[in-house]
Amino acid sequence: MGKPQGDSEVERGDHLSKSIHPRFLVRHPWDRYAFPGLVALIWFAILMGFVPDIIHKLRKQGFNYPLAVHFHAAVYVSWLVLLTVQTVLIGRGRVALHRRLGMFGAGLAALVVLTGLVATYVVEKRLLGTPRADPAFISLLLVDVLNFACLATAAVMLRGDAAAHKRLMLLATLSLLQAAFIRWWGAAMYATFGKEFLGGWMANYLGVVLLVLALGIYDLVARRRLHPAYMLGAIWILSWQFCAMWLYESPWWKVVSLHLLGQ
């Protein structure tokens, strides 16, 4: 009897990936638990960050969000759902369906970037002149979108290398979790570490870094090595995080950010 079609598809993907990075084991038995587990942690961070915040705002001011925010939220949740489905499909060996959905995913990633930029502009401009206004904070939001755009584009370009593609897609999604973590534990981090550079970085990016490190630690335990795409992606994220915080703390950036917001 021949092998199931899904298994043969996975083997062809493995052969292609091994030819690109022959020393890196593309599939490991633990992957079926590790990667869905990381996706579950992404969902956990999103729910912990946004659900209490949404409930609080609904009680305080009602359902008063700009349309751009609603649309961005719908697109981003769709991205998370697609990431979950794609992870499950790979775990079950449904490579062909995974690739077909990938074409839709590329378009959805572009929408995540576009709606993220629009929502950032609309929300920050709306806050100008209010006690909550902090135009310099746009540096963090723009960097998040930049990180996602670059990493997701790299993942699409390297879709023939299954190991690189998977890790870059995960890193791209992780790079957008700053908004969840700042809502989840931002106040506690600021209270503990202050509101200067360190406190700001801890409040916004510590959670993202911990999840990025978790992916690398898993590969070190399971494969005894890191994938080059992961290493470059992790360095990229960390570098831009520090750049975003440096901009936020720079007095001249507030002037630039006001110009970006049309002031």
Secondary structure, DSSP 8 states (H G I E B T S, - for coil): ----HHHHHHHHHHHHHHHHSTTS-S--TTHHHHHHHHHHHHHHHHHHHHHHHHHHHHHHH-S---HHHHHHHHHHHHHHHHHHHHHHHHHTT-HHHHHHHHHHHHHHHHHHHHHHHHHHHHHHHHHTTSTT--GGGHHHHHHHHHHHHHHHHHHHHTTTSHHHHHHHHHHHHHTTTHHHHHHHHHHHHHHHH-SSHHHHHHHHHHHHHHHHHHHHHHHHHHHSS--HHHHHHHHHHHHHHHHHHHHHH-HHHHHHHHHHTT-
